[in-house]
Amino acid sequence: MEVGSRELEVGCWKLDVSCRFEKYDCYLNISIYKTSNLQLPTSNIRAPTSILQFLMLNLSSISLLQFKNYTNRSFDFKERIVGICGNNGVGKTNLLDAIHYLCFTKSYFSRVDANNVQQGKNGFRLEGHFSLNDKPEKTTCILRETGKKEFAVNDQPYDKFSQHIGRYPCVVIAPDDAVLITGGSEERRKFFDSLLSQLDSDYLQHLITYTKVLQQRNSLLKSFADAPTKDFSLLEVLDEQLIKPGEYIFDKRKEFFVAFLPQVKHLYSEIAMQPEDVTLLYESQLLQSSFTALLHSTRQKDMYAMRTTTGIHRDELDITLGNQPFRNIASQGQRKSLLFALKLAEMDVLKKEKGFPPFLLLDDVFEKLDENRIGNLLQKVCVENEGQVFITDTNEERLQEHLEALGVNYQLIRL
């Protein structure tokens, strides 16, 4: 399968270089021409290697110890596209979650680390062997019996786990992601906060600061309900501490959505294979007024509600179909198409900003999709996308048929 060719001019020489892969071997064909069009003999260089070595980011192996249903198991990944098949309950999703842990220092499916320890055991250990920009890296995540979590790259522990976010960009598409479309605004905020945090470490730090100060401000507002006297000077201090990170986050979100939302709409039309009147709008109270003015004008309302009623924690991604809320009238197929569009746009942004494609983890996403939509999705993530892809499916035959139809090399893991 030829995957790329390029014509280069060096001085008076012209080089025509093409590359193709066959199973685990890479073949480079180099034709050298002089500007007089005299062609020199073509060289055919055989370089036995894994295609993974040509990826800027890849995972070659992972080991799981006392993690969910895995007592002690290791997996080697030899291809860019990895299919993981088996019945429900055998650990397909758990394997993907282990990969996510090594990318984000936490589970995609559970907020509590202890919930991921194998039943009857104390603690777990994950180890992955990555390659980032042609440099090998060993990444480990350990949850001790005491509940303390440790995270390290090449045996060098992080002072703060947040420092790791964005190192291994990763996108997940899972059945529960439907809440991104049907759930409340906090689900959509969590989505674009996760994406922006992988792109901008300052964004993540401002988000952490904002969340901490917001909790302190809400606690103070609750204490006012029973207090005979109210300490407004402390409220002023918290307001000042909230404004700086809040305005930074707002500015970054506003700038980001200018390019991101049109891309989502374009991808939605491609996946749905027909034009539909879908509108996506970023809504924020800060679009109408400064954060300082908002906090001042809503102070009495905040005291009555005993919480902060204005700010970037109230931002929303408003989605409509026609003139009605998308989540209320969209079919299941339309919801899945929009979910895929959001995730594929996330992939595109990460690739553009990082300079290489992220990992893609597809967990059981083919259920209730017609064959055309499955083929269309796999075309985008396995052919048009150049990054490493992990796909789980209970139907091994279906997955094989679709991957064979695409003509791509793949590895199949049966659990």
C-alpha positions as CSV (number, residue, x, y, z in Angstrom):
1,M,0.0,0.0,0.0
2,E,1.6,3.3,-1.1
3,V,1.1,5.9,1.6
4,G,3.0,8.9,0.3
5,S,5.3,10.3,-2.3
6,R,7.2,13.6,-2.6
7,E,9.3,15.3,-5.2
8,L,12.3,17.2,-3.9
9,E,14.9,19.4,-5.7
10,V,18.4,19.6,-4.2
11,G,20.8,21.8,-6.3
12,C,20.8,20.4,-9.8
13,W,19.2,17.1,-8.7
14,K,15.6,16.1,-8.5
15,L,14.5,13.3,-6.2
16,D,11.2,11.4,-6.5
17,V,10.7,9.5,-3.2
18,S,7.7,7.2,-2.5
19,C,7.0,5.0,0.4
20,R,4.8,1.9,0.7
21,F,4.1,-0.6,3.5
22,E,3.5,-4.3,3.2
23,K,2.7,-6.0,6.5
24,Y,5.6,-5.2,8.8
25,D,8.0,-4.0,6.1
26,C,8.6,-0.6,4.7
27,Y,9.8,0.0,1.1
28,L,11.4,3.3,0.0
29,N,11.6,3.9,-3.8
30,I,14.0,6.7,-4.7
31,S,14.4,7.9,-8.3
32,I,17.2,10.5,-8.9
33,Y,17.1,12.8,-11.9
34,K,19.4,15.5,-13.1
35,T,17.9,18.7,-14.4
36,S,18.8,17.5,-17.9
37,N,16.2,14.7,-17.3
38,L,18.9,12.0,-17.2
39,Q,17.5,9.3,-15.0
40,L,19.9,7.4,-12.8
41,P,19.2,3.8,-11.7
42,T,16.4,3.5,-9.2
43,S,17.2,2.1,-5.8
44,N,14.8,-0.1,-3.9
45,I,15.7,0.0,-0.2
46,R,14.1,-2.6,2.0
47,A,13.8,-1.4,5.6
48,P,12.2,-4.1,7.8
49,T,10.4,-2.3,10.5
50,S,7.1,-1.6,12.2
51,I,4.9,1.1,10.7
52,L,4.6,2.4,14.3
53,Q,8.2,3.7,14.0
54,F,6.9,6.3,11.4
55,L,4.4,7.7,13.8
56,M,5.3,10.8,15.9
57,L,3.3,9.4,18.7
58,N,2.7,5.7,19.3
59,L,2.1,3.1,22.0
60,S,3.9,-0.2,21.4
61,S,3.0,-2.1,24.6
62,I,1.0,-1.8,27.9
63,S,0.9,-3.9,31.0
64,L,-1.9,-3.9,33.6
65,L,-1.5,-5.2,37.1
66,Q,-4.6,-5.5,39.4
67,F,-6.5,-3.1,37.1
68,K,-10.2,-3.7,36.9
69,N,-10.7,-7.3,35.6
70,Y,-7.0,-7.7,34.7
71,T,-4.8,-9.5,37.3
72,N,-1.6,-9.3,35.3
73,R,-1.7,-8.9,31.6
74,S,0.5,-7.4,28.9
75,F,-0.3,-6.4,25.3
76,D,2.0,-5.6,22.4
77,F,0.7,-3.3,19.6
78,K,2.3,-4.0,16.3
79,E,0.0,-2.0,13.9
80,R,-1.3,1.5,13.7
81,I,-4.8,0.2,13.8
82,V,-5.7,-2.2,16.6
83,G,-9.0,-4.0,16.8
84,I,-10.0,-5.5,20.2
85,C,-12.8,-8.0,20.1
86,G,-14.6,-10.2,22.6
87,N,-17.9,-10.6,24.4
88,N,-19.3,-8.0,26.8
89,G,-17.5,-8.1,30.2
90,V,-14.2,-9.5,29.0
91,G,-12.3,-6.2,29.5
92,K,-12.3,-4.4,26.1
93,T,-13.3,-1.1,27.6
94,N,-10.9,-1.6,30.5
95,L,-8.0,-1.9,28.2
96,L,-8.9,1.4,26.5
97,D,-9.3,3.0,29.9
98,A,-5.8,1.9,30.8
99,I,-4.5,3.7,27.8
100,H,-6.5,6.8,28.7
101,Y,-5.0,6.6,32.2
102,L,-1.5,6.9,30.8
103,C,-2.6,9.9,28.7
104,F,-4.6,11.8,31.3
105,T,-3.4,10.4,34.6
106,K,-7.0,9.3,35.3
107,S,-9.9,7.1,34.1
108,Y,-12.3,8.2,31.4
109,F,-15.2,6.4,33.0
110,S,-14.7,6.8,36.8
111,R,-13.7,9.8,38.9
112,V,-12.5,7.7,41.8
113,D,-9.2,5.9,41.3
114,A,-10.0,3.2,43.9
115,N,-13.0,2.1,41.7
116,N,-10.4,0.8,39.1
117,V,-8.6,-1.6,41.5
118,Q,-9.4,-5.2,40.9
119,Q,-11.9,-6.6,43.3
120,G,-10.2,-8.0,46.4
121,K,-6.9,-6.3,45.7
122,N,-5.1,-3.2,47.0
123,G,-3.8,-0.7,44.4
124,F,-2.9,-1.1,40.7
125,R,-0.1,-0.5,38.3
126,L,-0.1,0.5,34.7
127,E,3.0,0.8,32.4
128,G,3.1,1.9,28.8
129,H,5.9,2.0,26.3
130,F,5.5,5.0,24.1
131,S,7.4,6.7,21.4
132,L,7.2,10.5,21.2
133,N,9.0,12.4,18.4
134,D,11.2,9.3,17.8
135,K,12.2,9.0,21.5
136,P,11.1,6.0,23.6
137,E,9.3,6.7,26.9
138,K,8.2,4.5,29.7
139,T,5.1,5.9,31.5
140,T,3.8,4.4,34.7
141,C,0.8,5.1,36.9
142,I,0.6,3.5,40.3
143,L,-2.1,3.6,42.9
144,R,-0.7,2.5,46.3
145,E,-2.5,0.6,49.0
146,T,-2.7,3.9,50.9
147,G,-4.7,5.5,48.0
148,K,-1.7,7.6,47.0
149,K,-1.3,7.9,43.2
150,E,2.1,8.2,41.5
151,F,2.7,9.1,37.9
152,A,6.1,9.1,36.1
153,V,7.7,9.3,32.7
154,N,11.0,7.5,32.4
155,D,11.0,7.0,36.2
156,Q,10.8,10.8,36.7
157,P,7.7,11.5,38.9
158,Y,5.6,14.6,38.3
159,D,5.2,17.2,41.0
160,K,1.7,17.9,39.6
161,F,-0.3,15.5,37.5
162,S,-1.5,18.4,35.4
163,Q,2.0,18.8,33.9
164,H,1.4,15.5,32.0
165,I,-1.8,16.7,30.3
166,G,-1.2,17.2,26.6
167,R,1.9,15.1,26.4
168,Y,0.1,12.2,24.8
169,P,-3.0,13.8,23.1
170,C,-5.9,11.4,23.0
171,V,-9.5,11.4,21.8
172,V,-12.1,8.9,23.1
173,I,-15.5,8.0,21.6
174,A,-17.6,5.8,23.8
175,P,-21.4,5.0,24.1
176,D,-21.8,7.2,27.3
177,D,-20.6,10.2,25.3
178,A,-24.1,10.6,24.1
179,V,-24.5,12.9,27.2
180,L,-22.4,15.4,25.3
181,I,-25.4,15.9,23.1
182,T,-28.3,15.1,25.4
183,G,-27.0,16.1,28.8
184,G,-26.7,19.4,30.6
185,S,-24.3,22.3,29.8
186,E,-21.6,20.9,32.2
187,E,-21.1,18.0,29.9
188,R,-20.2,20.2,26.9
189,R,-18.0,22.4,29.1
190,K,-16.1,19.3,30.3
191,F,-15.6,18.4,26.6
192,F,-14.1,21.6,25.4
193,D,-12.2,22.2,28.7
194,S,-10.5,18.8,28.2
195,L,-9.6,19.7,24.6
196,L,-8.3,23.2,25.4
197,S,-6.3,21.8,28.4
198,Q,-4.4,19.5,26.1
199,L,-3.5,22.5,23.9
200,D,-2.7,25.1,26.5
201,S,-1.1,24.3,29.9
202,D,-1.9,27.8,31.0
203,Y,-5.6,27.2,30.3
204,L,-5.5,24.1,32.5
205,Q,-3.8,26.0,35.4
206,H,-6.3,28.9,35.1
207,L,-9.2,26.4,35.1
208,I,-7.8,24.7,38.2
209,T,-7.5,28.1,39.9
210,Y,-10.9,29.3,38.9
211,T,-12.6,26.1,40.2
212,K,-10.8,26.3,43.5
213,V,-11.7,30.0,44.0
214,L,-15.3,29.4,42.9
215,Q,-15.7,26.7,45.5
216,Q,-14.3,29.1,48.2
217,R,-16.7,31.9,47.0
218,N,-19.7,29.6,47.1
219,S,-18.8,28.4,50.6
220,L,-18.6,32.0,51.8
221,L,-21.9,32.8,50.2
222,K,-23.5,29.9,52.1
223,S,-22.0,31.0,55.3
224,F,-23.6,34.4,54.9
225,A,-27.1,32.8,55.3
226,D,-26.5,32.1,59.0
227,A,-24.0,34.9,59.8
228,P,-25.3,37.9,61.8
229,T,-22.6,40.0,60.1
230,K,-21.2,39.5,56.6
231,D,-17.5,39.9,55.7
232,F,-17.8,41.6,52.3
233,S,-14.1,42.4,52.3
234,L,-13.3,38.7,51.9
235,L,-15.9,38.5,49.1
236,E,-14.1,41.3,47.3
237,V,-10.8,39.5,47.6
238,L,-12.4,36.3,46.1
239,D,-14.0,38.3,43.3
240,E,-10.6,39.7,42.3
241,Q,-9.1,36.2,42.4
242,L,-11.9,34.8,40.3
243,I,-11.8,37.5,37.6
244,K,-8.3,37.0,36.2
245,P,-8.6,33.2,35.4
246,G,-12.2,33.7,34.4
247,E,-11.3,36.3,31.8
248,Y,-8.4,34.2,30.5
249,I,-10.6,31.1,30.0
250,F,-13.3,33.2,28.3
251,D,-10.9,34.8,25.9
252,K,-9.4,31.4,25.0
253,R,-12.8,29.8,24.5
254,K,-14.1,32.6,22.4
255,E,-11.0,32.5,20.1
256,F,-11.2,28.7,19.9
257,F,-14.8,28.4,18.9
258,V,-14.4,30.8,15.9
259,A,-12.7,28.1,13.9
260,F,-13.9,25.0,15.8
261,L,-17.7,25.3,15.4
262,P,-17.7,25.7,11.6
263,Q,-15.4,22.7,11.4
264,V,-17.9,20.6,13.5
265,K,-20.8,21.7,11.2
266,H,-18.8,20.7,8.1
267,L,-17.9,17.3,9.5
268,Y,-21.5,16.7,10.6
269,S,-22.8,17.2,7.0
270,E,-20.1,14.8,5.7
271,I,-21.0,12.1,8.2
272,A,-24.7,12.5,7.9
273,M,-24.2,12.5,4.1
274,Q,-26.8,15.3,3.6
275,P,-27.1,19.0,4.5
276,E,-29.1,19.8,7.6
277,D,-29.9,23.0,9.4
278,V,-27.7,22.5,12.4
279,T,-26.5,25.6,14.3
280,L,-23.8,25.7,17.0
281,L,-23.3,28.8,19.1
282,Y,-21.0,29.6,22.0
283,E,-23.0,31.3,24.7
284,S,-21.4,33.2,27.6
285,Q,-22.6,35.9,30.0
286,L,-19.2,37.5,29.4
287,L,-20.1,38.2,25.8
288,Q,-22.5,40.9,27.1
289,S,-20.5,42.4,30.0
290,S,-17.2,42.3,31.7
291,F,-16.7,39.7,34.5
292,T,-16.1,42.5,37.0
293,A,-19.4,44.2,36.2
294,L,-21.3,40.9,36.2
295,L,-20.1,39.9,39.7
296,H,-21.0,43.3,41.0
297,S,-24.5,43.3,39.5
298,T,-25.4,39.8,40.6
299,R,-24.1,40.0,44.2
300,Q,-27.5,40.2,45.8
301,K,-28.8,37.4,43.6
302,D,-25.7,35.3,44.6
303,M,-26.3,35.9,48.3
304,Y,-29.9,34.8,48.0
305,A,-29.0,31.7,45.9
306,M,-26.0,31.0,48.1
307,R,-23.8,30.3,45.0
308,T,-22.2,32.2,42.2
309,T,-24.7,32.7,39.5
310,T,-22.5,34.3,36.8
311,G,-19.2,33.4,35.2
312,I,-17.6,31.1,32.8
313,H,-18.8,28.1,34.7
314,R,-22.2,28.9,33.2
315,D,-21.0,28.9,29.6
316,E,-22.9,26.8,27.1
317,L,-22.5,25.3,23.6
318,D,-26.0,25.8,22.2
319,I,-27.0,23.4,19.5
320,T,-30.2,23.7,17.4
321,L,-31.8,21.8,14.6
322,G,-33.9,24.2,12.7
323,N,-35.2,26.5,15.4
324,Q,-35.5,23.8,18.1
325,P,-33.0,22.4,20.6
326,F,-31.1,19.6,18.9
327,R,-31.2,17.2,21.8
328,N,-35.0,17.4,21.9
329,I,-35.8,16.5,18.3
330,A,-32.8,14.9,16.7
331,S,-32.9,11.2,15.9
332,Q,-30.5,8.7,17.4
333,G,-28.6,8.7,14.1
334,Q,-28.4,12.5,14.0
335,R,-27.1,12.5,17.6
336,K,-24.4,10.0,16.8
337,S,-23.4,11.9,13.7
338,L,-23.0,15.1,15.7
339,L,-21.0,13.3,18.4
340,F,-18.6,11.9,15.8
341,A,-18.3,15.4,14.2
342,L,-17.4,16.9,17.6
343,K,-14.8,14.2,18.3
344,L,-13.3,14.3,14.7
345,A,-13.0,18.0,14.9
346,E,-11.2,17.6,18.3
347,M,-8.8,15.2,16.5
348,D,-8.2,17.7,13.7
349,V,-7.5,20.5,16.2
350,L,-5.1,18.4,18.3
351,K,-3.2,17.3,15.1
352,K,-2.9,20.9,13.9
353,E,-1.7,22.3,17.2
354,K,0.6,19.4,18.2
355,G,2.0,18.7,14.8
356,F,1.0,15.0,14.9
357,P,-2.3,13.1,15.3
358,P,-3.6,12.1,18.7
359,F,-4.5,8.6,19.8
360,L,-8.0,7.6,19.0
361,L,-9.9,5.2,21.3
362,L,-13.2,3.9,19.8
363,D,-15.2,2.0,22.3
364,D,-18.2,-0.1,21.0
365,V,-19.4,2.8,18.8
366,F,-20.8,0.7,15.9
367,E,-24.0,-0.5,17.7
368,K,-27.1,0.9,16.1
369,L,-25.2,2.4,13.2
370,D,-26.0,1.4,9.6
371,E,-23.3,-0.1,7.5
372,N,-22.8,3.1,5.5
373,R,-22.2,5.2,8.6
374,I,-19.8,2.6,10.0
375,G,-17.8,2.6,6.7
376,N,-17.8,6.4,6.5
377,L,-16.6,6.7,10.1
378,L,-13.8,4.1,9.6
379,Q,-12.7,5.8,6.4
380,K,-12.2,9.0,8.3
381,V,-10.4,7.5,11.3
382,C,-8.4,4.7,9.7
383,V,-7.5,6.1,6.3
384,E,-7.8,9.9,6.4
385,N,-6.4,9.9,9.9
386,E,-2.7,9.0,10.3
387,G,-2.6,8.4,14.1
388,Q,-2.8,5.2,16.1
389,V,-6.4,3.9,16.5
390,F,-7.7,1.4,19.0
391,I,-11.2,0.0,18.2
392,T,-13.3,-2.3,20.4
393,D,-16.2,-4.4,19.0
394,T,-18.2,-7.4,20.1
395,N,-18.7,-8.4,16.5
396,E,-15.3,-9.6,15.2
397,E,-16.5,-10.5,11.8
398,R,-18.1,-7.1,11.2
399,L,-14.9,-5.2,12.2
400,Q,-12.7,-7.4,10.1
401,E,-14.9,-7.0,7.0
402,H,-14.9,-3.2,7.3
403,L,-11.1,-3.0,7.9
404,E,-10.4,-5.4,5.0
405,A,-12.6,-3.2,2.8
406,L,-10.5,-0.2,3.6
407,G,-7.3,-2.1,2.6
408,V,-5.4,-1.1,5.7
409,N,-3.1,-3.2,7.8
410,Y,-4.4,-3.9,11.3
411,Q,-3.9,-6.1,14.3
412,L,-6.7,-8.0,16.0
413,I,-6.6,-8.8,19.7
414,R,-9.1,-11.4,20.9
415,L,-10.1,-11.3,24.6
